[in-house]
Amino acid sequence: MRFEKLVKPGDLELAGQILKDDPYSVILGGYTFLRISDKKYSTAIDLSDLSLDYIKDNKTQIEIGSYTTLREIETSSTINRYWGNLLPRSLENLVGIQFRNNATIGGAICCRLGFSEIITALLVLDCELVFKEIGTVSLLDYISNRNIKHDILKKIILQKREGKSSYQAMRNSSTDLPILSVAVSDFDKISIAVGARPAIAGLSEKASRLINSDRSKIAETAELIAEEFNFGNDLRSSSEYRKKIASVLVKHALTEVLS
Ligand SMILES: Cc1cc2nc3c(=O)[nH]c(=O)nc-3n(C[C@H](O)[C@H](O)[C@H](O)COP(=O)(O)OP(=O)(O)OC[C@H]3O[C@@H](n4cnc5c(N)ncnc54)[C@H](O)[C@@H]3O)c2cc1C
């Protein structure tokens, strides 16, 4: 990636104005993904002076500033208190600790990458995103609607819920990209997300309906997942292999959550 000018605004209004005025500007998170692209931009907007690095424990919600690093989330006792190891497990194989000390949650979400593990995990939590211009949008709407762009993600909001959750992923070798990821939560009902297919994560409807109607039907639900989603080929895996792995991972996750 190349840019002509780097700016470091001291307040969000100014950052938003620069972004609005310059269609060829780009927001910098931790700059881990952007740096491997060959795109050219006029202005790079550094968000590091906007105090968007925080994890706040409010009455019913946890708020995470968009400039919070993945490592801070992975090691946060607040996050761990409410969702156990769901989020840490979705991050622990992402390259290495130094990488996760740079990469931000804002960048991880706004990349909308098919293999994004944090998106798979966040989909089974009540997760909303708060943008400067468009305001609040659910994570599911954001990843389904590619028209939402050129706006600054300020924070993500997670509703505190009682219950269990599980994250499972398969990769060919440790720290490589996942070839499949699965997250399951059981709050008032069971939710199942499947990602890295290699398309971006999606929430199950049919298989979730089945397991919510009869919690003993773990094996049948795991089979149904393979039918419900489309799986693709890439250099890491065939679609057939992904399909089989999806059933296995959903079975593991449901067993963990329902045990
Ligand atoms: C080598 C490599 C291996 C990886 N392996 C994995 C893996 O195994 N699993 C996995 O899940 N992910 C993986 N990733 C993806 C990784 O999670 C992302 O690169 C990283 O999280 C991006 O965060 P960042 O802060 O560096 O974003 P940046 O690179 O700074 O930005 C990424 C995008 O987000 C936008 N953006 C950043 N912050 C904001 C904001 N606040 N508001 C609006 N837009 C914003 C930028 O403009 C840019 O378009 C890998 C990436 C790389 C480069």
PDBQT file of the ligand as one rigid body, heavy atoms in Angstrom, charges set to zero:
ROOT
HETATM    1  C1  LIG A 301      -0.361 -12.613   7.159  1.00  0.00    +0.000 C 
HETATM    2  C2  LIG A 301      -1.760 -12.510   7.732  1.00  0.00    +0.000 A 
HETATM    3  C3  LIG A 301      -2.335 -13.620   8.340  1.00  0.00    +0.000 A 
HETATM    4  C4  LIG A 301      -3.625 -13.542   8.866  1.00  0.00    +0.000 A 
HETATM    5  N1  LIG A 301      -4.172 -14.638   9.474  1.00  0.00    +0.000 NA
HETATM    6  C5  LIG A 301      -5.425 -14.562   9.984  1.00  0.00    +0.000 A 
HETATM    7  C6  LIG A 301      -6.019 -15.699  10.637  1.00  0.00    +0.000 A 
HETATM    8  O1  LIG A 301      -5.432 -16.775  10.755  1.00  0.00    +0.000 OA
HETATM    9  N2  LIG A 301      -7.276 -15.552  11.128  1.00  0.00    +0.000 N 
HETATM   10  C7  LIG A 301      -7.974 -14.372  11.017  1.00  0.00    +0.000 A 
HETATM   11  O2  LIG A 301      -9.123 -14.299  11.465  1.00  0.00    +0.000 OA
HETATM   12  N3  LIG A 301      -7.439 -13.288  10.410  1.00  0.00    +0.000 NA
HETATM   13  C8  LIG A 301      -6.188 -13.360   9.898  1.00  0.00    +0.000 A 
HETATM   14  N4  LIG A 301      -5.640 -12.267   9.283  1.00  0.00    +0.000 N 
HETATM   15  C9  LIG A 301      -6.430 -11.036   9.165  1.00  0.00    +0.000 C 
HETATM   16  C10 LIG A 301      -6.183 -10.136  10.342  1.00  0.00    +0.000 C 
HETATM   17  O3  LIG A 301      -7.161 -10.422  11.321  1.00  0.00    +0.000 OA
HETATM   18  C11 LIG A 301      -6.283  -8.699   9.870  1.00  0.00    +0.000 C 
HETATM   19  O4  LIG A 301      -5.146  -8.421   9.074  1.00  0.00    +0.000 OA
HETATM   20  C12 LIG A 301      -6.224  -7.693  10.969  1.00  0.00    +0.000 C 
HETATM   21  O5  LIG A 301      -7.107  -8.006  11.976  1.00  0.00    +0.000 OA
HETATM   22  C13 LIG A 301      -6.539  -6.305  10.431  1.00  0.00    +0.000 C 
HETATM   23  O6  LIG A 301      -6.434  -5.399  11.501  1.00  0.00    +0.000 OA
HETATM   24  P1  LIG A 301      -5.650  -4.034  11.349  1.00  0.00    +0.000 P 
HETATM   25  O7  LIG A 301      -5.995  -3.219  12.540  1.00  0.00    +0.000 OA
HETATM   26  O8  LIG A 301      -4.208  -4.231  11.079  1.00  0.00    +0.000 OA
HETATM   27  O9  LIG A 301      -6.366  -3.436  10.052  1.00  0.00    +0.000 OA
HETATM   28  P2  LIG A 301      -5.735  -2.531   8.879  1.00  0.00    +0.000 P 
HETATM   29  O10 LIG A 301      -4.844  -3.342   8.015  1.00  0.00    +0.000 OA
HETATM   30  O11 LIG A 301      -5.172  -1.268   9.439  1.00  0.00    +0.000 OA
HETATM   31  O12 LIG A 301      -7.093  -2.160   8.115  1.00  0.00    +0.000 OA
HETATM   32  C14 LIG A 301      -7.863  -3.157   7.481  1.00  0.00    +0.000 C 
HETATM   33  C15 LIG A 301      -9.099  -2.516   6.832  1.00  0.00    +0.000 C 
HETATM   34  O13 LIG A 301      -9.968  -2.036   7.848  1.00  0.00    +0.000 OA
HETATM   35  C16 LIG A 301     -10.201  -0.620   7.679  1.00  0.00    +0.000 C 
HETATM   36  N5  LIG A 301     -10.315  -0.052   9.028  1.00  0.00    +0.000 N 
HETATM   37  C17 LIG A 301      -9.415  -0.170  10.043  1.00  0.00    +0.000 A 
HETATM   38  N6  LIG A 301      -9.897   0.409  11.158  1.00  0.00    +0.000 NA
HETATM   39  C18 LIG A 301     -11.110   0.929  10.825  1.00  0.00    +0.000 A 
HETATM   40  C19 LIG A 301     -12.113   1.677  11.540  1.00  0.00    +0.000 A 
HETATM   41  N7  LIG A 301     -11.988   1.986  12.843  1.00  0.00    +0.000 N 
HETATM   42  N8  LIG A 301     -13.235   2.054  10.887  1.00  0.00    +0.000 NA
HETATM   43  C20 LIG A 301     -13.418   1.724   9.572  1.00  0.00    +0.000 A 
HETATM   44  N9  LIG A 301     -12.509   1.021   8.840  1.00  0.00    +0.000 NA
HETATM   45  C21 LIG A 301     -11.374   0.639   9.463  1.00  0.00    +0.000 A 
HETATM   46  C22 LIG A 301      -9.002  -0.119   6.875  1.00  0.00    +0.000 C 
HETATM   47  O14 LIG A 301      -9.291   1.073   6.172  1.00  0.00    +0.000 OA
HETATM   48  C23 LIG A 301      -8.757  -1.313   5.968  1.00  0.00    +0.000 C 
HETATM   49  O15 LIG A 301      -9.666  -1.276   4.876  1.00  0.00    +0.000 OA
HETATM   50  C24 LIG A 301      -4.352 -12.319   8.754  1.00  0.00    +0.000 A 
HETATM   51  C25 LIG A 301      -3.762 -11.201   8.149  1.00  0.00    +0.000 A 
HETATM   52  C26 LIG A 301      -2.492 -11.279   7.643  1.00  0.00    +0.000 A 
HETATM   53  C27 LIG A 301      -1.878 -10.051   7.012  1.00  0.00    +0.000 C 
ENDROOT
TORSDOF 0
